[in-house]
Amino acid sequence: MTRSYFLTGTDTGVGKTLVAAALIRRLRESGVAVAGMKPVAAGVVAGPEGPANEDALLLQAEASVRHAYATVNPWLFVPAIAPHLAAAEAGIAIGTDRIVAAHAALCASAEVVIAEGAGGFLVPLDGSRSMAELPALLGMDMILVVGLRLGCLNHAFLTAEAVAARGLTLAGWVGNSLAPDFPRREANVATLTARIAAPCLGIVPWMAQPVVATAAKALAGAHRL
């Protein structure tokens, strides 16, 4: 049976893509067939198969088995803005059928699927739905990426509470160091470890230029997945 995980973050720009790619690489290098997914993405670059999202391309490249881009990223919008705003500007409703079908295709060829959300846990998809609908719809457990900086404790605990309130399972969390000089970094990590009711999968060190291989080495707890 395929295990499936949905990565959310304490905010946008906290390193979800780096951590997702690193988890995929760590699992792939341990012999696990793993696929990556970005259900909804905003922001476009030129890709081998046409317009693409840079984050989704990285997840596609790290996977054990190559899937068509449209399977990895079912919904793509050009402006790099909140998905519900991009969809509204395009006159499109983000339907979940396309996402469900893409997830099923990935599960058919992988032992583990790692999906990355856009922004934080409650980023809207439209006037009533949010990104938080997707893990329940797809039967995915959650992984929380905590951007290690001032304010991360509140953001992490609020997100963990929101995940629990929706009846979702938090399978683990990853700390991603966003600055080389975060005061009391170790004390903050200790507080997160004590108060989040899920295992820490690893603490990614600060890097001036993020490197997937370095992040993957830091995820010693990935075997828990």
C-alpha positions as CSV (number, residue, x, y, z in Angstrom):
1,M,0.0,0.0,0.0
2,T,1.3,3.4,-1.0
3,R,2.1,5.8,1.8
4,S,1.3,9.4,1.0
5,Y,2.4,12.6,2.8
6,F,1.4,16.3,2.3
7,L,4.0,18.9,3.3
8,T,2.8,22.2,4.6
9,G,4.8,25.1,6.1
10,T,4.6,27.6,8.9
11,D,4.6,30.3,6.2
12,T,5.5,30.8,2.5
13,G,9.2,30.8,1.8
14,V,10.2,28.5,4.7
15,G,11.8,25.8,2.5
16,K,8.9,23.4,1.7
17,T,10.3,22.6,-1.7
18,L,13.8,22.0,-0.5
19,V,12.5,19.7,2.3
20,A,10.1,17.9,-0.1
21,A,12.9,17.3,-2.6
22,A,15.3,16.2,0.1
23,L,12.8,13.7,1.5
24,I,12.3,12.3,-2.0
25,R,16.0,12.0,-2.5
26,R,16.6,10.4,0.9
27,L,13.9,7.8,0.3
28,R,15.0,7.2,-3.3
29,E,18.6,6.6,-2.2
30,S,17.4,4.2,0.5
31,G,15.7,2.1,-2.2
32,V,12.2,3.3,-1.8
33,A,10.2,4.1,-5.0
34,V,9.0,7.6,-4.4
35,A,7.1,10.2,-6.4
36,G,6.7,14.0,-5.9
37,M,3.6,16.1,-6.4
38,K,2.7,19.8,-6.4
39,P,-1.1,19.8,-6.7
40,V,-1.4,23.5,-7.2
41,A,1.3,25.9,-8.2
42,A,1.6,29.6,-9.2
43,G,4.5,31.0,-11.0
44,V,5.8,29.8,-14.4
45,V,9.2,29.1,-16.0
46,A,10.0,27.4,-19.3
47,G,10.1,23.6,-18.8
48,P,11.0,20.7,-21.1
49,E,7.3,19.9,-21.6
50,G,6.2,23.6,-21.8
51,P,5.3,26.2,-19.1
52,A,6.0,24.8,-15.7
53,N,6.6,25.7,-12.1
54,E,10.2,25.7,-10.8
55,D,9.3,23.9,-7.6
56,A,7.3,21.2,-9.4
57,L,10.1,20.6,-11.8
58,L,12.5,19.9,-8.9
59,L,10.1,17.4,-7.4
60,Q,9.6,15.7,-10.8
61,A,13.4,15.5,-11.3
62,E,14.0,13.9,-7.8
63,A,11.4,11.2,-8.2
64,S,12.3,7.5,-8.7
65,V,10.1,7.2,-11.8
66,R,9.5,10.0,-14.2
67,H,5.9,11.1,-14.7
68,A,4.5,13.6,-17.1
69,Y,4.6,17.2,-15.8
70,A,0.8,17.5,-15.8
71,T,0.6,14.5,-13.4
72,V,3.2,16.0,-11.0
73,N,1.5,19.5,-11.1
74,P,-2.2,19.2,-12.2
75,W,-3.0,22.9,-11.7
76,L,-0.6,25.6,-12.9
77,F,-1.1,29.4,-12.9
78,V,1.1,32.0,-14.5
79,P,1.3,34.8,-11.9
80,A,3.2,34.0,-8.7
81,I,0.4,34.9,-6.4
82,A,-2.1,33.2,-4.0
83,P,-3.7,30.3,-6.0
84,H,-7.3,31.5,-5.4
85,L,-6.5,34.9,-6.8
86,A,-4.7,33.4,-9.8
87,A,-7.6,31.1,-10.5
88,A,-10.1,34.0,-10.2
89,E,-8.1,36.1,-12.6
90,A,-8.0,33.3,-15.1
91,G,-11.7,32.7,-14.7
92,I,-11.1,29.1,-13.5
93,A,-12.3,27.0,-10.6
94,I,-9.7,24.7,-9.1
95,G,-11.4,21.3,-9.4
96,T,-10.2,18.4,-7.3
97,D,-11.0,15.7,-9.8
98,R,-7.8,16.5,-11.7
99,I,-5.8,16.4,-8.5
100,V,-7.3,13.0,-7.4
101,A,-6.6,11.4,-10.7
102,A,-2.9,12.7,-10.7
103,H,-2.4,11.4,-7.2
104,A,-3.8,8.0,-8.1
105,A,-1.4,7.8,-11.1
106,L,1.6,8.6,-8.8
107,C,0.4,6.0,-6.2
108,A,0.2,3.3,-8.9
109,S,4.0,3.5,-9.5
110,A,5.4,4.5,-6.1
111,E,5.6,3.2,-2.6
112,V,5.6,6.8,-1.2
113,V,4.2,10.0,-2.6
114,I,5.4,13.3,-1.2
115,A,3.2,16.2,-2.1
116,E,3.9,19.9,-1.4
117,G,1.3,22.5,-0.8
118,A,1.4,26.1,-1.8
119,G,2.0,28.6,1.0
120,G,0.7,27.7,4.4
121,F,-1.9,25.2,5.6
122,L,-5.0,27.4,5.1
123,V,-4.1,29.2,1.9
124,P,-7.4,29.5,0.0
125,L,-8.3,27.6,-3.2
126,D,-11.4,29.7,-3.7
127,G,-14.0,31.5,-1.7
128,S,-14.7,28.6,0.6
129,R,-12.1,25.9,0.2
130,S,-8.4,25.9,1.3
131,M,-5.2,23.9,0.7
132,A,-6.2,22.1,4.0
133,E,-8.9,20.2,2.0
134,L,-6.4,18.3,-0.1
135,P,-4.7,15.9,2.4
136,A,-8.0,14.7,3.7
137,L,-9.3,14.2,0.2
138,L,-6.2,12.3,-0.8
139,G,-5.8,10.3,2.4
140,M,-2.5,11.8,3.2
141,D,-0.7,12.3,6.5
142,M,0.9,15.7,7.2
143,I,4.5,16.8,7.5
144,L,5.2,20.3,8.8
145,V,8.1,22.4,7.7
146,V,9.1,24.9,10.3
147,G,11.1,27.9,9.2
148,L,13.5,28.4,12.0
149,R,13.4,32.2,12.7
150,L,11.9,34.5,15.2
151,G,8.1,33.7,15.5
152,C,8.4,30.1,14.4
153,L,7.1,28.7,17.7
154,N,3.8,30.4,17.5
155,H,3.4,29.6,13.8
156,A,4.4,26.0,14.3
157,F,2.0,25.4,17.2
158,L,-0.9,27.2,15.4
159,T,-0.4,25.0,12.3
160,A,-0.1,21.8,14.3
161,E,-3.4,22.7,16.1
162,A,-5.1,23.4,12.8
163,V,-3.9,20.1,11.4
164,A,-5.2,18.2,14.5
165,A,-8.5,20.1,14.5
166,R,-9.2,18.7,11.0
167,G,-8.6,15.1,12.2
168,L,-5.4,14.8,10.2
169,T,-2.3,12.9,11.3
170,L,0.9,14.9,11.7
171,A,3.5,12.3,10.8
172,G,6.5,14.5,11.6
173,W,8.1,17.9,11.3
174,V,11.3,19.3,9.8
175,G,13.1,22.4,11.0
176,N,14.7,24.5,8.2
177,S,17.3,27.0,9.2
178,L,16.5,30.3,7.5
179,A,19.4,32.4,8.9
180,P,22.9,31.7,10.1
181,D,22.5,33.7,13.3
182,F,19.0,32.8,14.6
183,P,19.3,33.6,18.4
184,R,18.7,30.6,20.7
185,R,18.3,28.2,17.7
186,E,18.9,25.1,19.8
187,A,16.5,26.2,22.5
188,N,13.8,26.9,20.0
189,V,14.3,23.5,18.4
190,A,14.1,21.9,21.9
191,T,10.8,23.7,22.5
192,L,9.4,22.5,19.2
193,T,10.5,19.0,19.9
194,A,8.8,19.0,23.3
195,R,5.5,20.5,22.2
196,I,4.8,19.1,18.8
197,A,3.2,15.6,19.2
198,A,5.1,14.2,16.2
199,P,8.7,13.2,15.6
200,C,11.4,15.6,14.3
201,L,12.6,14.1,11.0
202,G,15.6,16.4,10.9
203,I,17.0,19.9,11.1
204,V,18.2,21.3,7.8
205,P,21.3,23.6,8.3
206,W,21.5,27.1,7.0
207,M,22.8,27.3,3.5
208,A,23.5,30.5,1.5
209,Q,22.5,28.5,-1.6
210,P,20.1,25.6,-0.8
211,V,21.5,22.2,-1.9
212,V,19.1,19.2,-1.9
213,A,21.9,16.7,-1.2
214,T,22.9,18.5,2.0
215,A,19.3,18.8,3.1
216,A,18.7,15.1,2.5
217,K,21.7,14.2,4.7
218,A,20.1,16.1,7.5
219,L,16.8,14.2,7.4
220,A,18.0,11.3,9.5
221,G,14.4,10.7,10.7
222,A,13.1,10.1,7.2
223,H,13.1,6.3,7.9
224,R,10.1,6.9,10.1
225,L,8.0,7.4,7.0
